[in-house]
Amino acid sequence: MKSIKRALCCISMLAAQAALAAPEVAVTVDVAKPGAVINKNVYGQFAEHLGTGIYGGMWVGPESKTPNVKGWRKDVLDALKDLRVPVVRWPGGCFADEYDWRDGIGPRGKRPVMVNTNWGNVVDNNAVGTHEFFDLIELIGADAYVNGNVATGSPRETAQWLEYMTGEGQSELARLRAQNGRAKPFKVAFFGIGNENWGCGGNMTAAYFTNLYNHHATFAHATGAQATKLIAGGGLDGNVDWTDYLSRNIRAPASAISLHYYTVPGRGSSSKGPATGFGEDQWISALKDALHMGELLASNVAKLEQNDPQKKLTLAVDEWGTWYEPTPGTPPRFLQQQNSLRDALVAALHFHIFHAHADRVSMANIAQMVNVLQAMILTEGKTMLLTPTYHAFRMHVPFQDAVSLPVKLDNNQQYSLGSVGIPLLSASAARGKDGRLYLSLVNTSPKDAVAVSIALAGAVVKSASGSMLTAATMDAHNSFASPKAVLPTPFQAQADHGKLSITLPPKAVAVVSVNE
């Protein structure tokens, strides 16, 4: 309670001090022009067999003294349920490119041991396989996005894994699944064919991969009544040429093409920079690199509009997030990093970009859920904490399946450092499933507050309430010694003559519920 009071006091002081000379930006939401629905799956997650992302971070086994449900940590399950995770991608990533699904079924004690060659050459005993993954999915109420193995697998393996998961009746694989404890078919909402096949997935060309995709997808039948959507592996950093070739030459069923892009401060330099203890140059560099996602999506969407005017294909941004140098003292290939306020702003800026492309972006999966890269949750032994990114996701839950609305910003200025500049304010609005109007705001400046004037075209603002996430320093973060250092705080505002005024403190994310 004391930490929450300190956070509230800190935010109030920041707002009061900065409001004196804050630049003013007018935000107008046109409630009379509803746009595309923001697919809830753009708030999806990714869990790869990498470092302590699964083993230890989420999976402890049913015999563990750590409280668990079917081997999954109960505290992590509860946190993920509160986040309303819509979809989870598994088992990789690069790990999927060497994964044999048969190694992850049957009695856990008899499963073969493998070496995870992509992520540190550590031993993986296959304790978490198909059944365990679906236990996780069902426990948190999410949909499953299973990524198949195109790099070292065969079309037969793809077909058989899908039959094992979804088959009904008396087929051999359906009976085998029942023998392993699951008579009812699993629901495979999405199945990925290919992962980074330009790199760890085989160093392929677009033409070669497209042929492989068509081969695998032809036999990727989900049996029974359910429909499984197939997702084709995309190119390096949203390579438009790859998207172009693939979208023109897909012959087998496909619902989406994947796109991967990670935010890296100082892109192109010898170091990705630290997760904490960074200067303002790495602050603005990270936010600028995050905003590049908008350019990537715009160019890829334009190519799909050209090649697929019927809009049969969408984009699945199934890997995104921040990537820094790993935490000192941790194995480098475990990709463990601290998560700060900067990461929360990166997440919110991505949400705004996904909302802006809601008609073509059907899914996004942040990397990753626990202990890896831009994680929602960090664990240490029996303890866990929620990161600033977790709070950013939680604040934006009302945007899941909401109807996007046009937003106009007048007098928006640049936040600049040297020759680098980005928009000072970012905004996104939507009509939630509950009928309420929601507005998300990001102040990218770590030094200056923004006076935001909010008006509606087609309605009148009466009042607003919401939550705000900020802190005194750019790298403020939650630690195991201080797990509640960065928390959202509530706020309320009253309109005056149809306009709502909010002072957004420096380096802040706010989600506002507007009363009309």
C-alpha positions, 0 to 999 in steps of 0.5 A: 500500500505504501508503494502505491501511495508513493507512486500516486504522489510521484505522478501527481507531483510530475503532472503538477510541475510539468503542466505549467509549460506543457505543449497543447495537443488537440485530439478529436475522435470521430465517433460517427465513422466506425472503422474495422474491428480490432481483432482481440488476437493482436493482444496475443502472446508467444511462449517458446522453449527458450531459457526459463520462459517455460521450464521454471518460469511457467512449468514446474511439474505437478510434483513441485512444491510450488503451487501449480495446476497440472504442472503450471504455476498457479500464480502465473496462471492467475496473472495470465487469466487477468490479462485475458490472453486471447491466443498463445503461439507455441512451441517456437520460434526457432525451436519449432524448426527442430521439434518432433511432436512425437517426442512430446506425447506419452508418459513424461518419464519415458519421453526422449531427451533432446538438446535445444541447439538454438537456445544455449544447447541445454537439455529439454526433457520434453516434459511440456508437449502437446497435452501440457500446452493445451492444458495451459491454453484451457486453464487461461481461456486462450486459443492455441496457435501451434507452429509446425516444423517446415525446416526439418519436418515433412508434410506427413509429420504436419498432417499427422500432428494435426490429425493427432490433435484434432482427429475424431473417431477411430483413426490410429492417431485419435486413439493414440491421443485418447490413450495419452489421456485426451479422448476429446479433440483439441481445438487448434485455432491456428497452425503455423507453417514455417518460421523465419525460413529465411534464417534459422528455419532453413536459410531459404529463398521466398520461392523455395519456401513458397513451394514448401508451404504449398506442399505442407498446407495441402495436407494440413487437414484439421479433421472434425467440425473445427476450422483451423486457420493456416499461417504462412511464414513471412520474410526477414523484418517484414520483407515486402518482396517475400510477402509479394512473392508468397501472396502471389504464389500461394495455392494451398489454403492460407489465412495470414502471412506472418511478420517479425520485427523486434525493437532494437535501440541503436539498430545496426550498432555493435550492441543492442544496449542495456535494458536499464541504465540507458540514456535518453539517446537509447530512449528515443532510439528505441521508440523510433525503432518501435514506430518503424513497425507502422512503416513495415505494416503499411508497405506489406498491407499495400502489397496485399491490397495489390495482390489480394484485393479480395482480402483473403490474406491478413498479416500475423505479427507473431513475433514483436517486442524489445530486444536488448543485451541480456541481463548480466550474469544470465546465460546469453542465449536465454535472452533474459532482460529486465522490463522497464517503463520504456517497454510499456511505451513501446508496447502501447505504440505497437497497439496504436499501430495494430489498431490503425491497420485493423482491417489487415492485421489479424494477430500479433504475439509479443515475445515472450510471456515469461522471463524472455525478451519483453516479458509480461512476468518475471519469476525467481524461485517461487516468487513472481512479479508483473512488469510494466509491459504486463500493465500496459497490456492489462490497461488495453484489454477494452480494445480487444474486439473493439471497433476502431475510430478515426483520431485527429491530432492538431498541433502535435509537436515533435519530441527530438534529441539531436537529429532524431525526432518522433511525434510527441503524442500518439493516440488511438480510439475505439468503441469497446464491446461494452459500448463505451468509448476508449482512448489510449494516449502515449507521451513519448517525451521523457522530460515534457508533459503534454496538455491534451484537449479531447473532443468528439465529432458526433457527440459531446464529452462529459467526463472521463476516468481511466488509468495512467502508467508513468514513473520518475525515471526512464528505466523505472522497473519492478524488481523482486525487492520492489515489485510494485515500483511501477503501477498504473494509477487511476484518474478522473476528469470533468469536461468543460464546454464539451472538451476534456483536458488531461495533462499527460505527464512525461513518459506516460501511457494512459487509457481513458474511458470517455463518458458521452 
